[in-house]
């Protein structure tokens, strides 16, 4: 059995409620970023379309879909997922023992979607709201 040293999660907050959309535990920080990038693209690509079924990758389920009311949040998710510099920053942040976070906002309805990865047992757990 492998040690699971990192956790990743995606949440949505709106109307005073936070909803868990999905998450995983993995043995390496690069797998955290790989999963978060996949989820960012999946959520962005689902804007206005039906999302494909979940992936069996690492026995992890894909996050539940979110309905965005504008294109700002999906475009920001795509930009983050495709930006090598931001991915490198996230890896360095995880390596230092801190959480790597991305929050996008759908201003039309005030929906906030947060993608987070952090080391298990971190002294700095992420705020997922």
C-alpha positions as CSV (number, residue, x, y, z in Angstrom):
1,X,0.0,0.0,0.0
2,X,1.4,3.4,-1.0
3,X,1.5,6.5,1.2
4,X,-0.9,9.2,0.1
5,X,1.0,12.4,0.9
6,X,-1.2,14.9,-1.0
7,X,-4.9,15.8,-1.2
8,X,-6.8,17.7,-3.9
9,X,-10.3,19.0,-3.7
10,X,-12.8,21.1,-5.7
11,X,-15.5,23.0,-3.9
12,X,-18.2,25.5,-5.0
13,X,-19.5,28.3,-2.8
14,X,-22.7,30.3,-3.4
15,X,-25.6,31.5,-1.5
16,X,-23.8,31.0,1.8
17,X,-23.3,27.3,1.2
18,X,-20.1,25.3,0.3
19,X,-20.6,22.2,-1.7
20,X,-17.9,19.5,-2.2
21,X,-17.6,18.7,-5.9
22,X,-14.9,16.0,-5.5
23,X,-11.4,15.2,-4.4
24,X,-8.6,12.7,-4.3
25,X,-5.6,11.6,-2.3
26,X,-2.4,10.8,-4.2
27,X,1.3,10.0,-3.4
28,X,2.9,12.9,-5.3
29,X,2.4,16.6,-5.8
30,X,2.6,16.3,-9.6
31,X,-0.4,14.0,-9.5
32,X,-2.3,16.6,-7.5
33,X,-1.6,19.2,-10.2
34,X,-2.4,16.8,-13.0
35,X,-5.8,16.0,-11.4
36,X,-6.6,19.7,-10.7
37,X,-5.7,20.6,-14.3
38,X,-8.0,17.9,-15.6
39,X,-10.8,19.1,-13.4
40,X,-10.3,22.7,-14.4
41,X,-10.5,21.8,-18.1
42,X,-13.4,19.5,-17.5
43,X,-15.4,22.2,-15.7
44,X,-14.5,24.8,-18.3
45,X,-15.3,22.6,-21.2
46,X,-18.6,21.7,-19.6
47,X,-19.8,25.3,-19.8
48,X,-23.0,25.1,-21.8
49,X,-22.5,21.4,-22.6
50,X,-23.1,18.0,-21.0
51,X,-19.9,16.7,-19.3
52,X,-18.5,13.3,-20.2
53,X,-18.6,10.6,-17.6
54,X,-15.9,10.4,-14.8
55,X,-12.4,9.0,-15.4
56,X,-11.1,5.8,-13.8
57,X,-7.6,7.5,-13.7
58,X,-6.0,6.7,-10.3
59,X,-9.4,5.4,-9.2
60,X,-10.4,9.0,-8.9
61,X,-13.7,10.4,-9.8
62,X,-14.1,13.5,-11.7
63,X,-15.8,16.4,-10.0
64,X,-19.5,17.0,-10.3
65,X,-20.4,19.5,-12.9
66,X,-21.1,23.2,-12.3
67,X,-23.3,25.5,-14.3
68,X,-21.6,28.8,-15.0
69,X,-23.7,31.7,-16.1
70,X,-20.9,33.6,-17.8
71,X,-17.7,32.8,-19.6
72,X,-15.3,34.5,-17.2
73,X,-14.9,31.6,-14.8
74,X,-14.5,28.9,-17.5
75,X,-11.9,31.1,-19.4
76,X,-10.0,31.6,-16.1
77,X,-10.0,27.8,-15.5
78,X,-8.6,27.2,-19.0
79,X,-6.0,29.9,-18.6
80,X,-4.8,28.4,-15.3
81,X,-4.7,24.9,-16.7
82,X,-2.6,26.0,-19.7
83,X,-0.2,28.3,-18.0
84,X,3.1,26.5,-17.4
85,X,4.5,29.3,-15.1
86,X,1.4,29.1,-12.8
87,X,1.7,25.3,-12.7
88,X,5.4,25.6,-11.7
89,X,4.4,28.1,-8.9
90,X,1.8,25.6,-7.7
91,X,4.4,22.8,-7.6
92,X,6.8,25.0,-5.6
93,X,4.0,26.0,-3.2
94,X,3.1,22.3,-2.5
95,X,6.8,21.4,-2.1
96,X,7.1,24.1,0.5
97,X,4.3,22.5,2.5
98,X,1.6,25.1,1.7
99,X,-1.7,24.7,-0.2
100,X,-1.9,25.5,-3.8
101,X,-5.2,27.3,-4.5
102,X,-7.2,28.7,-7.4
103,X,-10.5,30.3,-7.0
104,X,-12.6,31.5,-9.9
105,X,-15.8,33.5,-9.6
106,X,-18.9,33.6,-11.8
107,X,-19.9,37.2,-11.2
108,X,-23.4,36.8,-12.6
109,X,-24.4,34.7,-9.6
110,X,-21.6,35.1,-7.1
111,X,-20.6,31.4,-7.5
112,X,-17.0,30.7,-6.3
113,X,-15.2,27.5,-7.5
114,X,-12.0,26.6,-5.6
115,X,-9.5,24.1,-6.7
116,X,-7.0,23.2,-4.0
117,X,-4.1,20.8,-3.4
118,X,-2.1,20.4,-0.2
119,X,0.2,18.1,1.6
120,X,-1.4,15.7,4.1
121,X,-0.8,16.9,7.6
122,X,0.0,20.4,6.5
123,X,0.3,23.1,9.1
124,X,-1.5,25.4,6.6
125,X,-4.7,23.6,5.4
126,X,-6.5,25.5,2.7
127,X,-9.8,27.4,3.3
128,X,-12.2,25.6,1.0
129,X,-14.9,28.2,1.0
